[in-house]
Amino acid sequence: MLLLVLGTAAGGGIPQWNCACPGCSGARAHPHRRRRHASLAVRTGEGRWYVVNATPDIGDQIEERPELHPGPGPRETPLAGVILTDAELDHTLGIARLREADGFQVLATAPVRRALLDRLRLGEVLAPYTDVTWRELPWRGAEPLDGTACGLQISGIPVSGKRPRYAADAPDDEAWVVALRLYDPSSGASVLYAPALAAWPDRLQHAAAEADCVIVDGTFWDDEEPRRTGISSRTATGMGHLPIDGPGGTAERLAPLAARCLYTHLNNTNPLVDPAAPQHKRLARLGIEVAHDGMVIEP
């Protein structure tokens, strides 16, 4: 199994186009601090890749990774499809950007698929351009991602019923937001990817304890960050993101794990967007890393 970290930022990226907060201003002054929207590329076979979450940055993210470049044929691409963890715009807008492809697959849970097809009308929009195959993301058991018995296996772990704003009146469903478990039968390695966490259910804890690598939601450093920085009247948990620090924070859940643990999906207000922030040292003492754009992970 091979993973490419295509982006590590929360909604809006870093810098966000309409924001002059210290995190965004710092990224403008120091381009190495820039982060694209959170996404992974997962290799399922030689020259065959899936992208986890199709962000508004997907075109640039593909161009920055030679492994994802087209060829040898003029329209031959290694990108087989997209795997979705939820229906948020920051994780789905890039699907429309793939309209130039001859065809591709989208794996999503039933409520996410319905939101994209019925609310955003993506099926109708893309039909004149390309052939999109919509597949059910398994979440009651693992299935081979590419249909081969010995290939990479995937399963979704429901973590919350948080719906995107454009589907706020949609029916409740525990599979609105899932964590992804990727398992490689040939090596026995497993990865848990959870870029959006409103809760930490027992089934997620069980998967994290078994994983070799855990990559999770690091949107906010502490629960009061959104209110303290003035971006919201709600707390981090009120916005659907468990904070890193504090009682019930994710750092205390990750620290005892044997797995390699990394944070992704950083908001522009998170002090971790500054490489010199002391919070990095606090995490390092716990054995926890902060993922960065361009990382290559081979569990």
ROMARKE-670392 format. One line per field, with one value per atom (N, C-alpha, C): atom name; x, y, z; residue in three letters. Coordinates in steps of 0.05 Angstrom, whole numbers. Each point is the difference from the previous one (the first is absolute). Layout:
guvex c(CA,...)
xx c(X,...)
yy c(Y,...)
zz c(Z,...)
marlum c(ALA,...)
This chain:
guvex c(N,CA,C,N,CA,C,N,CA,C,N,CA,C,N,CA,C,N,CA,C,N,CA,C,N,CA,C,N,CA,C,N,CA,C,N,CA,C,N,CA,C,N,CA,C,N,CA,C,N,CA,C,N,CA,C,N,CA,C,N,CA,C,N,CA,C,N,CA,C,N,CA,C,N,CA,C,N,CA,C,N,CA,C,N,CA,C,N,CA,C,N,CA,C,N,CA,C,N,CA,C,N,CA,C,N,CA,C,N,CA,C,N,CA,C,N,CA,C,N,CA,C,N,CA,C,N,CA,C,N,CA,C,N,CA,C,N,CA,C,N,CA,C,N,CA,C,N,CA,C,N,CA,C,N,CA,C,N,CA,C,N,CA,C,N,CA,C,N,CA,C,N,CA,C,N,CA,C,N,CA,C,N,CA,C,N,CA,C,N,CA,C,N,CA,C,N,CA,C,N,CA,C,N,CA,C,N,CA,C,N,CA,C,N,CA,C,N,CA,C,N,CA,C,N,CA,C,N,CA,C,N,CA,C,N,CA,C,N,CA,C,N,CA,C,N,CA,C,N,CA,C,N,CA,C,N,CA,C,N,CA,C,N,CA,C,N,CA,C,N,CA,C,N,CA,C,N,CA,C,N,CA,C,N,CA,C,N,CA,C,N,CA,C,N,CA,C,N,CA,C,N,CA,C,N,CA,C,N,CA,C,N,CA,C,N,CA,C,N,CA,C,N,CA,C,N,CA,C,N,CA,C,N,CA,C,N,CA,C,N,CA,C,N,CA,C,N,CA,C,N,CA,C,N,CA,C,N,CA,C,N,CA,C,N,CA,C,N,CA,C,N,CA,C,N,CA,C,N,CA,C,N,CA,C,N,CA,C,N,CA,C,N,CA,C,N,CA,C,N,CA,C,N,CA,C,N,CA,C,N,CA,C,N,CA,C,N,CA,C,N,CA,C,N,CA,C,N,CA,C,N,CA,C,N,CA,C,N,CA,C,N,CA,C,N,CA,C,N,CA,C,N,CA,C,N,CA,C,N,CA,C,N,CA,C,N,CA,C,N,CA,C,N,CA,C,N,CA,C,N,CA,C,N,CA,C,N,CA,C,N,CA,C,N,CA,C,N,CA,C,N,CA,C,N,CA,C,N,CA,C,N,CA,C,N,CA,C,N,CA,C,N,CA,C,N,CA,C,N,CA,C,N,CA,C,N,CA,C,N,CA,C,N,CA,C,N,CA,C,N,CA,C,N,CA,C,N,CA,C,N,CA,C,N,CA,C,N,CA,C,N,CA,C,N,CA,C,N,CA,C,N,CA,C,N,CA,C,N,CA,C,N,CA,C,N,CA,C,N,CA,C,N,CA,C,N,CA,C,N,CA,C,N,CA,C,N,CA,C,N,CA,C,N,CA,C,N,CA,C,N,CA,C,N,CA,C,N,CA,C,N,CA,C,N,CA,C,N,CA,C,N,CA,C,N,CA,C,N,CA,C,N,CA,C,N,CA,C,N,CA,C,N,CA,C,N,CA,C,N,CA,C,N,CA,C,N,CA,C,N,CA,C,N,CA,C,N,CA,C,N,CA,C,N,CA,C,N,CA,C,N,CA,C,N,CA,C,N,CA,C,N,CA,C,N,CA,C,N,CA,C,N,CA,C,N,CA,C,N,CA,C,N,CA,C,N,CA,C,N,CA,C,N,CA,C,N,CA,C,N,CA,C,N,CA,C,N,CA,C,N,CA,C,N,CA,C,N,CA,C,N,CA,C,N,CA,C,N,CA,C,N,CA,C,N,CA,C,N,CA,C,N,CA,C,N,CA,C,N,CA,C,N,CA,C,N,CA,C,N,CA,C,N,CA,C,N,CA,C,N,CA,C,N,CA,C,N,CA,C,N,CA,C,N,CA,C,N,CA,C,N,CA,C,N,CA,C,N,CA,C,N,CA,C,N,CA,C,N,CA,C,N,CA,C,N,CA,C,N,CA,C,N,CA,C,N,CA,C,N,CA,C,N,CA,C,N,CA,C,N,CA,C,N,CA,C,N,CA,C,N,CA,C,N,CA,C,N,CA,C,N,CA,C,N,CA,C,N,CA,C,N,CA,C,N,CA,C,N,CA,C,N,CA,C,N,CA,C,N,CA,C,N,CA,C,N,CA,C,N,CA,C,N,CA,C,N,CA,C,N,CA,C,N,CA,C,N,CA,C,N,CA,C,N,CA,C,N,CA,C,N,CA,C,N,CA,C,N,CA,C,N,CA,C,N,CA,C,N,CA,C,N,CA,C,N,CA,C,N,CA,C,N,CA,C,N,CA,C,N,CA,C,N,CA,C,N,CA,C,N,CA,C,N,CA,C)
xx c(17,-17,18,-8,15,-20,5,-18,16,-13,11,-18,12,-16,-2,-24,-4,-7,-10,-7,-6,2,-4,-16,-13,-15,-30,-13,-29,-11,-27,-14,12,4,11,30,14,28,15,26,17,21,-2,-19,-27,-20,-27,-3,-13,1,-11,-19,-12,7,23,7,28,1,26,8,-9,8,30,12,29,9,-16,7,1,-20,-1,21,3,20,28,4,26,6,-21,4,5,-12,6,29,9,27,21,-8,19,-13,3,-15,4,21,4,-21,-15,-20,-27,-2,-26,-8,-26,-11,-25,-1,-24,-21,-24,-21,8,-9,8,-9,19,-6,24,-6,20,-2,22,-1,9,-15,6,6,23,7,-12,-16,-12,14,17,15,20,17,20,-14,4,-12,-29,-11,-29,-5,-14,-3,-29,-7,-26,7,-16,3,-22,9,-19,-8,-25,-12,10,-19,7,-4,22,-1,1,-6,2,29,19,28,9,-19,8,17,-4,16,29,5,27,13,-17,11,9,-14,9,25,1,24,25,-3,24,11,-14,10,4,25,6,-14,-4,-13,-29,-12,-28,-2,23,0,-10,-13,-10,23,-7,19,-1,13,14,-18,-25,-19,-8,-8,-6,-23,-19,-21,-1,22,1,8,-17,6,0,18,0,-22,-15,-21,-25,-6,-23,-26,3,-25,5,-23,0,-15,11,-12,-8,-25,-9,-4,8,-5,-26,-10,-23,-10,-20,-12,7,18,7,11,-6,9,30,15,29,11,-16,9,-13,-17,-15,1,6,0,19,21,19,-10,-23,-11,-7,-11,-7,25,22,25,11,-10,10,-17,-16,-18,15,26,15,6,-2,6,-20,9,-19,-20,9,-18,16,-15,13,-22,9,-18,0,-23,-3,-11,15,-9,-10,-25,-12,-22,-6,-22,-26,-22,-26,-9,2,-9,17,26,18,-6,-4,-7,-26,-20,-26,3,16,4,13,19,14,-17,-16,-17,-26,-13,-26,2,19,3,17,24,19,-4,-15,-6,26,19,26,-3,-18,-4,-9,-20,-11,21,15,20,22,9,23,-7,-25,-7,7,-3,8,30,16,29,15,-9,16,-18,10,-15,9,-18,7,-15,15,-12,-1,-24,-3,-1,18,2,-6,-12,-5,26,7,23,-8,14,-8,6,-19,5,-11,-8,-7,19,22,20,18,25,19,-4,6,-2,25,8,23,-7,18,-5,-2,17,1,-12,-14,-13,17,25,17,4,-1,0,25,22,25,7,-17,6,-7,4,-5,-30,-5,-27,-8,-25,-10,-25,-4,-25,-3,-26,-6,-9,8,-8,-17,-26,-16,9,4,9,-20,-18,-20,-21,-22,-22,0,23,2,-4,-21,-7,12,6,8,-23,6,-21,-21,9,-19,-19,5,-18,-8,-3,-7,-26,-19,-26,-2,23,0,-4,-9,-5,26,-4,22,12,26,13,28,7,26,23,-5,21,4,-9,6,30,14,29,13,19,14,30,13,29,6,22,7,21,-4,20,10,26,12,18,-3,15,13,26,15,5,-14,4,28,14,26,21,-3,19,-12,-26,-14,-2,8,0,-28,-7,-26,3,-17,0,-28,-2,-26,2,-19,0,-27,1,-25,4,-4,5,-22,-23,-22,-11,4,-9,-16,-26,-17,-3,8,-2,22,5,19,-13,-16,-14,18,-10,16,11,-16,10,23,2,23,24,-4,22,11,-17,9,16,-9,15,27,1,25,20,-10,18,12,-13,10,17,-1,13,30,14,29,4,-19,2,-28,-2,-25,3,-18,1,-27,-1,-26,-3,-25,-9,16,14,14,-9,-26,-10,7,-7,4,17,17,18,-16,-18,-16,-29,-17,-29,-9,14,-8,12,17,14,-19,-22,-17,-11,-9,-11,22,23,22,10,1,11,-22,-25,-21,-12,7,-11,-27,-8,-26,-9,-26,-10,-2,8,-1,28,1,25,8,24,9,-19,-7,-18,-28,-8,-25,0,24,3,5,0,3,29,18,28,10,8,13,26,6,25,24,24,24,5,1,8,-24,6,-21,-13,-17,-14,-18,3,-15,12,22,13,12,6,10,29,15,29,2,-18,2,-10,-15,-9,22,15,20,26,7,26,6,-20,6,2,-7,-1,28,3,25,4,-21,1,15,10,9,-24,-1,-23,6,-17,4,-27,3,-23,-1,-25,-4,-25,-8,-24,2,22,5,-15,-13,-13,21,-6,20,4,-18,3,16,6,14,30,10,28,20,-8,18,7,-15,8,26,9,26,20,20,19,15,1,15,-18,-25,-18,8,-1,8,-17,-24,-18,12,18,13,17,14,17,-17,-23,-18,-9,-8,-8,23,23,24,6,-4,5,-19,-23,-20,4,19,5,-20,-11,-20,11,-5,10,-22,8,-19,7,-18,5,4,15,4,-4,-7,-5,25,-4,23,12,-10,11,-7,19,-5,0,-21,-2,-3,17,0,-1,-24,-3,14)
yy c(-24,24,25,19,25,23,20,23,26,17,27,20,17,21,23,4,21,27,0,25,-6,21,-3,22,17,23,-6,14,-1,19,4,15,28,6,26,-1,-22,-2,21,0,19,11,26,20,-3,9,2,26,1,23,25,-2,24,4,-11,0,13,18,13,-7,-24,-9,-5,-3,-5,-24,-21,-24,4,14,6,20,21,20,-12,-17,-14,-17,-13,-17,17,23,18,10,7,10,-22,-25,-22,-23,-1,-20,-29,-7,-28,-8,19,-6,-5,3,-4,-29,-4,-27,-1,-21,-4,-16,-2,-14,-29,-11,-27,-21,-17,-22,-19,-25,-20,-12,-11,-18,-27,-21,-27,-18,-13,-17,-28,-10,-26,-21,9,-17,16,-12,14,19,26,19,4,-6,3,12,23,15,9,3,12,25,21,23,-1,5,1,30,5,27,17,9,16,29,14,27,20,26,21,2,-11,1,-24,-17,-26,2,20,3,5,19,6,-23,-13,-23,-22,-5,-21,9,25,10,-1,3,1,-28,-21,-28,-14,-5,-14,-27,-13,-26,1,24,3,13,5,13,-20,10,-17,-11,-21,-13,-31,-15,10,10,-9,10,28,15,28,6,-19,4,-23,-13,-23,10,-4,10,-22,1,-20,3,23,5,-16,-19,-18,11,15,10,16,5,17,-16,2,-11,23,1,22,-8,17,-4,14,19,15,15,17,15,30,9,28,11,25,12,-2,4,0,-27,-21,-27,-11,16,-10,18,25,19,-9,-14,-9,-21,-13,-20,12,24,13,7,5,7,-24,-24,-24,-6,19,-5,-6,7,-6,-30,-15,-29,-15,-22,-17,-12,-5,-11,-5,-1,-6,-9,-11,-10,19,0,15,-20,-4,-17,17,-4,17,-16,7,-13,10,-13,6,29,11,27,20,-5,18,0,-24,-2,14,-4,14,30,10,29,11,-14,10,-2,-21,-4,15,1,13,29,8,28,16,-10,14,-6,-22,-8,-6,-11,-6,-20,-19,-20,13,18,14,19,13,19,-14,-23,-13,-19,-8,-20,8,26,7,-1,-1,2,-27,-16,-24,-21,-24,-22,-4,6,-3,-25,-18,-24,4,0,4,-27,-4,-25,5,-20,1,-4,18,-4,-20,-23,-19,10,-4,9,-20,-23,-22,-23,5,-20,9,-10,9,-14,14,-12,9,-16,8,25,19,26,-3,-17,-4,-26,-14,-25,-25,2,-23,-10,-26,-12,7,3,5,30,17,29,15,25,18,-1,-3,-2,26,7,26,-4,15,1,27,8,25,-5,17,-2,25,-3,24,14,26,15,22,9,19,3,12,6,29,13,29,3,15,5,27,3,26,20,25,20,-2,-6,-2,-23,-19,-23,-1,24,1,-13,-1,-12,-29,-12,-28,-19,-24,-19,-6,-7,-8,-26,-3,-25,0,-22,-1,-1,-4,-2,26,23,25,6,-7,4,-26,-9,-24,4,-17,-3,-23,1,-21,-19,-25,-20,-13,2,-13,-22,-23,-24,-13,-6,-13,-29,-20,-28,-10,12,-10,6,23,8,-2,0,0,28,21,27,12,17,14,29,16,29,9,18,12,30,9,28,12,21,12,30,14,29,17,-12,15,-17,9,-15,17,-6,14,-17,-25,-18,-22,-14,-22,-25,-14,-24,-23,-20,-23,-14,-2,-14,15,26,15,-6,-1,-6,-28,-19,-27,-1,15,1,14,21,15,-18,-16,-18,-21,-8,-20,11,26,12,3,1,6,30,14,29,12,21,14,29,10,27,12,20,10,30,8,28,17,20,19,28,3,27,21,-4,20,-11,18,-8,-5,18,-3,7,-6,3,29,19,28,15,-13,14,15,-12,15,25,-1,24,20,-10,18,16,-13,13,15,-2,15,-11,-25,-11,-13,-4,-13,6,-2,3,-28,-20,-28,-9,-21,-12,-19,-12,-19,-24,-11,-23,9,24,10,2,3,1,-27,-21,-27,-10,11,-8,-3,-24,-4,16,15,14,-19,10,-15,-1,24,2,2,-5,3,-26,0,-24,-11,-26,-12,6,15,6,-25,2,-23,-7,19,-6,-21,2,-20,-27,-2,-25,-12,17,-10,-8,14,-4,-29,-15,-27,-21,8,-19,-7,-25,-9,10,9,9,26,5,27,18,22,17,28,10,26,16,26,17,12,3,13,18,13,17,23,15,23,24,13,26,22,22,22,13,-4,12,-18,-24,-19,9,2,8,-19,-24,-19,7,19,8,16,9,13,-21,-6,-21,6,25,7,0,-6,1,-21,6,-19,-25,2,-24,-24,6,-22,-17,13,-14,-16,11,-14,-26,1,-24,-20,11,-18,-16,13,-15,-23,2,-21,-20,5,-18,4,24,6,21,-4,17,17,21,15,-5,-11,-6,26,-2,23,-8,19,-5,-12,-21,-12,-24,-6,-24,-25,-19,-27,-19,-16,-18,-29,-17,-28,-17,-7,-14,-27)
zz c(0,0,0,-16,-2,0,18,2,-6,-15,-5,13,17,14,-19,-12,-20,13,24,14,29,17,28,13,-16,11,2,18,2,-21,1,-20,-5,-26,-7,-6,10,-4,17,-3,14,-19,-8,11,-13,15,-11,-14,-23,-18,13,19,12,29,8,29,4,20,7,28,10,27,0,24,1,-16,0,-15,-30,-10,-29,-8,16,-6,1,19,2,-24,-11,-23,-25,-1,-23,1,24,3,-3,8,-1,-15,-27,-16,8,14,9,20,12,19,-13,-26,-14,2,2,1,-18,-16,-17,16,-10,13,5,23,9,-20,-8,-19,0,-7,-4,-28,-10,-23,9,-7,9,-25,0,-22,5,-20,3,-18,-17,-18,-16,-15,-15,-20,4,-18,3,23,5,28,0,25,4,25,8,17,-3,17,22,25,22,4,-7,0,-23,-16,-24,7,5,10,-23,7,-21,-11,13,-9,-16,-8,-11,-25,-17,-24,7,18,8,16,16,16,-18,-22,-19,-14,-8,-15,17,27,17,6,-8,5,-26,-8,-25,-2,23,0,-12,1,-8,-28,-13,-26,-21,-22,-21,-17,-15,-18,4,-19,-24,-22,0,-21,6,-20,3,20,4,19,20,4,19,27,20,27,20,20,21,21,-2,20,-6,17,-4,11,22,12,26,13,24,22,24,24,18,10,16,29,18,29,9,-16,7,-25,4,-22,0,18,2,-27,-6,-25,-4,22,-2,-8,3,-6,-26,-12,-24,-24,3,-23,-22,7,-20,-19,7,-18,-27,1,-26,-16,14,-14,-16,6,-14,-26,-8,-23,-26,-2,-24,-4,22,-1,-18,-12,-14,19,24,21,25,23,25,20,22,21,24,13,25,21,21,22,23,8,22,13,25,14,-12,6,-12,5,25,4,-15,-1,-15,-30,-11,-28,-6,17,-5,1,19,1,-25,-11,-23,-26,-1,-24,2,23,2,8,16,9,-20,-5,-18,-29,-6,-28,-15,13,-13,-23,4,-22,-25,2,-23,-12,17,-10,-15,10,-12,-23,-2,-21,-28,-8,-28,-5,22,-3,3,20,6,13,2,12,28,19,29,10,12,12,30,12,28,14,19,15,29,13,28,16,17,18,21,2,21,28,18,27,20,-9,18,-3,-14,-5,-22,0,-20,-27,-22,-26,-16,-20,-17,-15,0,-13,-30,-12,-29,-9,18,-8,-1,9,0,28,4,27,16,-14,14,1,-11,-1,25,0,22,8,26,10,13,-2,11,15,21,15,13,3,13,29,18,28,6,4,6,25,-1,23,8,-18,8,-21,8,-19,-8,0,-7,-30,-6,-28,-9,-26,-10,0,0,3,-22,-25,-22,2,19,5,29,12,29,7,-19,5,-9,-8,-9,23,-5,22,16,25,17,-11,2,-8,13,12,13,-19,-26,-20,-16,11,-14,0,22,2,9,-16,7,2,15,-2,-19,-13,-19,12,-3,8,-26,-5,-23,10,-12,9,-24,2,-21,8,-12,7,-5,-20,-6,21,14,20,29,1,26,12,-15,10,-2,19,-1,7,-12,4,7,19,7,-7,-16,-9,8,17,10,1,-23,0,12,7,13,23,24,24,19,1,19,26,-2,23,-3,21,0,11,-17,9,6,13,8,-25,-21,-25,-12,3,-10,17,27,18,-6,-6,-6,-25,-21,-25,4,16,5,14,19,15,-17,-22,-18,-23,-5,-23,4,-23,0,-4,-11,-4,3,16,5,-7,-18,-9,6,18,9,-1,5,0,21,-11,18,-5,-6,-8,20,25,21,22,11,22,26,7,24,-6,19,-5,-3,13,-1,-24,-15,-22,-19,-10,-19,13,25,13,7,9,8,-24,-24,-23,-16,9,-13,-25,-7,-25,3,25,5,29,4,27,14,-15,10,8,17,7,-23,3,-20,-1,23,0,-11,6,-11,-30,-12,-29,-12,17,-11,-2,16,0,29,7,26,0,22,1,6,-5,6,30,12,28,19,25,21,6,21,8,-22,-6,-22,-27,-1,-25,-13,-25,-15,7,9,6,22,20,22,-9,-22,-11,-18,-13,-19,15,21,13,8,10,9,-23,-24,-23,-9,-10,-11,-28,-13,-28,-3,-24,-7,-2,14,1,-11,-17,-12,-1,1,-3,-29,-9,-26,3,-22,0,20,-1,18,-9,18,-6,0,-14,-1,27,19,27,18,-8,17,3,24,3,-14,-5,-13,-29,-12,-27,0,23,3,9,-17,7,26,8,25,25,-3,23,20,26,21,1,-11,1,-15,-19,-14,19,18,19,20,7,18,-13,-25,-14,-4,-6,-4,25,24,25,3,-13,2,-23,-17,-23,-23,-2,-20,-20,-26,-21,-11,-15,-16,-30,-14,-28,-16,-22,-17,-29,-16,-28,-13,-16,-14,14,24,14,-15,2,-11,24,2,23,-11,10,-8,26,9,26,0)
marlum c(MET,MET,MET,LEU,LEU,LEU,LEU,LEU,LEU,LEU,LEU,LEU,VAL,VAL,VAL,LEU,LEU,LEU,GLY,GLY,GLY,THR,THR,THR,ALA,ALA,ALA,ALA,ALA,ALA,GLY,GLY,GLY,GLY,GLY,GLY,GLY,GLY,GLY,ILE,ILE,ILE,PRO,PRO,PRO,GLN,GLN,GLN,TRP,TRP,TRP,ASN,ASN,ASN,CYS,CYS,CYS,ALA,ALA,ALA,CYS,CYS,CYS,PRO,PRO,PRO,GLY,GLY,GLY,CYS,CYS,CYS,SER,SER,SER,GLY,GLY,GLY,ALA,ALA,ALA,ARG,ARG,ARG,ALA,ALA,ALA,HIS,HIS,HIS,PRO,PRO,PRO,HIS,HIS,HIS,ARG,ARG,ARG,ARG,ARG,ARG,ARG,ARG,ARG,ARG,ARG,ARG,HIS,HIS,HIS,ALA,ALA,ALA,SER,SER,SER,LEU,LEU,LEU,ALA,ALA,ALA,VAL,VAL,VAL,ARG,ARG,ARG,THR,THR,THR,GLY,GLY,GLY,GLU,GLU,GLU,GLY,GLY,GLY,ARG,ARG,ARG,TRP,TRP,TRP,TYR,TYR,TYR,VAL,VAL,VAL,VAL,VAL,VAL,ASN,ASN,ASN,ALA,ALA,ALA,THR,THR,THR,PRO,PRO,PRO,ASP,ASP,ASP,ILE,ILE,ILE,GLY,GLY,GLY,ASP,ASP,ASP,GLN,GLN,GLN,ILE,ILE,ILE,GLU,GLU,GLU,GLU,GLU,GLU,ARG,ARG,ARG,PRO,PRO,PRO,GLU,GLU,GLU,LEU,LEU,LEU,HIS,HIS,HIS,PRO,PRO,PRO,GLY,GLY,GLY,PRO,PRO,PRO,GLY,GLY,GLY,PRO,PRO,PRO,ARG,ARG,ARG,GLU,GLU,GLU,THR,THR,THR,PRO,PRO,PRO,LEU,LEU,LEU,ALA,ALA,ALA,GLY,GLY,GLY,VAL,VAL,VAL,ILE,ILE,ILE,LEU,LEU,LEU,THR,THR,THR,ASP,ASP,ASP,ALA,ALA,ALA,GLU,GLU,GLU,LEU,LEU,LEU,ASP,ASP,ASP,HIS,HIS,HIS,THR,THR,THR,LEU,LEU,LEU,GLY,GLY,GLY,ILE,ILE,ILE,ALA,ALA,ALA,ARG,ARG,ARG,LEU,LEU,LEU,ARG,ARG,ARG,GLU,GLU,GLU,ALA,ALA,ALA,ASP,ASP,ASP,GLY,GLY,GLY,PHE,PHE,PHE,GLN,GLN,GLN,VAL,VAL,VAL,LEU,LEU,LEU,ALA,ALA,ALA,THR,THR,THR,ALA,ALA,ALA,PRO,PRO,PRO,VAL,VAL,VAL,ARG,ARG,ARG,ARG,ARG,ARG,ALA,ALA,ALA,LEU,LEU,LEU,LEU,LEU,LEU,ASP,ASP,ASP,ARG,ARG,ARG,LEU,LEU,LEU,ARG,ARG,ARG,LEU,LEU,LEU,GLY,GLY,GLY,GLU,GLU,GLU,VAL,VAL,VAL,LEU,LEU,LEU,ALA,ALA,ALA,PRO,PRO,PRO,TYR,TYR,TYR,THR,THR,THR,ASP,ASP,ASP,VAL,VAL,VAL,THR,THR,THR,TRP,TRP,TRP,ARG,ARG,ARG,GLU,GLU,GLU,LEU,LEU,LEU,PRO,PRO,PRO,TRP,TRP,TRP,ARG,ARG,ARG,GLY,GLY,GLY,ALA,ALA,ALA,GLU,GLU,GLU,PRO,PRO,PRO,LEU,LEU,LEU,ASP,ASP,ASP,GLY,GLY,GLY,THR,THR,THR,ALA,ALA,ALA,CYS,CYS,CYS,GLY,GLY,GLY,LEU,LEU,LEU,GLN,GLN,GLN,ILE,ILE,ILE,SER,SER,SER,GLY,GLY,GLY,ILE,ILE,ILE,PRO,PRO,PRO,VAL,VAL,VAL,SER,SER,SER,GLY,GLY,GLY,LYS,LYS,LYS,ARG,ARG,ARG,PRO,PRO,PRO,ARG,ARG,ARG,TYR,TYR,TYR,ALA,ALA,ALA,ALA,ALA,ALA,ASP,ASP,ASP,ALA,ALA,ALA,PRO,PRO,PRO,ASP,ASP,ASP,ASP,ASP,ASP,GLU,GLU,GLU,ALA,ALA,ALA,TRP,TRP,TRP,VAL,VAL,VAL,VAL,VAL,VAL,ALA,ALA,ALA,LEU,LEU,LEU,ARG,ARG,ARG,LEU,LEU,LEU,TYR,TYR,TYR,ASP,ASP,ASP,PRO,PRO,PRO,SER,SER,SER,SER,SER,SER,GLY,GLY,GLY,ALA,ALA,ALA,SER,SER,SER,VAL,VAL,VAL,LEU,LEU,LEU,TYR,TYR,TYR,ALA,ALA,ALA,PRO,PRO,PRO,ALA,ALA,ALA,LEU,LEU,LEU,ALA,ALA,ALA,ALA,ALA,ALA,TRP,TRP,TRP,PRO,PRO,PRO,ASP,ASP,ASP,ARG,ARG,ARG,LEU,LEU,LEU,GLN,GLN,GLN,HIS,HIS,HIS,ALA,ALA,ALA,ALA,ALA,ALA,ALA,ALA,ALA,GLU,GLU,GLU,ALA,ALA,ALA,ASP,ASP,ASP,CYS,CYS,CYS,VAL,VAL,VAL,ILE,ILE,ILE,VAL,VAL,VAL,ASP,ASP,ASP,GLY,GLY,GLY,THR,THR,THR,PHE,PHE,PHE,TRP,TRP,TRP,ASP,ASP,ASP,ASP,ASP,ASP,GLU,GLU,GLU,GLU,GLU,GLU,PRO,PRO,PRO,ARG,ARG,ARG,ARG,ARG,ARG,THR,THR,THR,GLY,GLY,GLY,ILE,ILE,ILE,SER,SER,SER,SER,SER,SER,ARG,ARG,ARG,THR,THR,THR,ALA,ALA,ALA,THR,THR,THR,GLY,GLY,GLY,MET,MET,MET,GLY,GLY,GLY,HIS,HIS,HIS,LEU,LEU,LEU,PRO,PRO,PRO,ILE,ILE,ILE,ASP,ASP,ASP,GLY,GLY,GLY,PRO,PRO,PRO,GLY,GLY,GLY,GLY,GLY,GLY,THR,THR,THR,ALA,ALA,ALA,GLU,GLU,GLU,ARG,ARG,ARG,LEU,LEU,LEU,ALA,ALA,ALA,PRO,PRO,PRO,LEU,LEU,LEU,ALA,ALA,ALA,ALA,ALA,ALA,ARG,ARG,ARG,CYS,CYS,CYS,LEU,LEU,LEU,TYR,TYR,TYR,THR,THR,THR,HIS,HIS,HIS,LEU,LEU,LEU,ASN,ASN,ASN,ASN,ASN,ASN,THR,THR,THR,ASN,ASN,ASN,PRO,PRO,PRO,LEU,LEU,LEU,VAL,VAL,VAL,ASP,ASP,ASP,PRO,PRO,PRO,ALA,ALA,ALA,ALA,ALA,ALA,PRO,PRO,PRO,GLN,GLN,GLN,HIS,HIS,HIS,LYS,LYS,LYS,ARG,ARG,ARG,LEU,LEU,LEU,ALA,ALA,ALA,ARG,ARG,ARG,LEU,LEU,LEU,GLY,GLY,GLY,ILE,ILE,ILE,GLU,GLU,GLU,VAL,VAL,VAL,ALA,ALA,ALA,HIS,HIS,HIS,ASP,ASP,ASP,GLY,GLY,GLY,MET,MET,MET,VAL,VAL,VAL,ILE,ILE,ILE,GLU,GLU,GLU,PRO,PRO,PRO)
